[in-house]
Amino acid sequence: MSIRTQNYINGRLSLRAPQAESLAKLKQALDAAPEMAQKDRDVAAVLNILKAEFPTLQDFEREFPSLCFALATGGARPV
């Protein structure tokens, strides 16, 4: 995702700060592991890459990359 796309989404959806931060973290994840968005990917390799970016990430708990953002508390971190 480009920064332009990120800014467009932020503006178009009028994201509040926690939502905008979550979108930024999603961009960070996609930038670190672009293969995450591909159909054919090595899920274990993607997980290892993202663990380096997000130390609190433990597992996808699925057979595909799955990220959840803790927005209720205002934090924007993949859990």
N, C-alpha and C positions, 0 to 999 in steps of 0.2 A: 504494500500500500504506500503510495507516495504521500508526502507531507501535504501536497495540494488536496488529495482525496481526503485526508484526515481533517484538514481545515474546512473543506466543503461539508463534510458530515457534521462537524461541530457546529457550523453556522446554520446549516439547513435544518437540523434537528434541535437547535438551541439547547445543546447539552449543558447541564450543570457541571460544576467542577469535578465531582466524583465520576460522572459519566465520561467526561472528556479525558480524565486521567486513565480510565479503563480503556478507552479507545486508543490512547497513546501506548498503553501496555500491550494491547493487541497488535498494534503496528510494530512495536519492538519485537514481539514474538514472531510475527511474520517476516520481519527483516532478518532475524537471527536464523530462522528455519523456514525459508520460503517453500521448501518441499512439503511442509505441513498442509498446504492448500492443494496439493496434487493428489490425484486418485491413487496412484502407485507410489507408496512411500515406505520407508523403513521406520515404523512407529517407535521402535526402541532407540534408534539414532536420533529421531526428532526429540524424544523425551530427554535424552542425555544433553542435547544442545540447549533445550529450554531450562533444564535444571541448572546449567551454568549461568543462565540469564536471570532465573528466578529461583533462588535457593530454597524457598518454602514449597516449591512444587515437588510433590512426591511421586505421583503416578497419574495416568490418565483415567484409570479405572474403567477403561473401555478398550476395544480393539482398534480404536482410531483416536487421533489427537482430539482431546476434549478439554476445553478451558472453561472455568467458572470464575467470575469476578465477584468479590465481596463488596457489593455496593451498599448494603443496608447499613453498614457501619461507616460508610464514607470512604473506606479504603479502596484502593484500586490495585489489587494484587491477585494474580492467578493462584487459586488454591487447589 
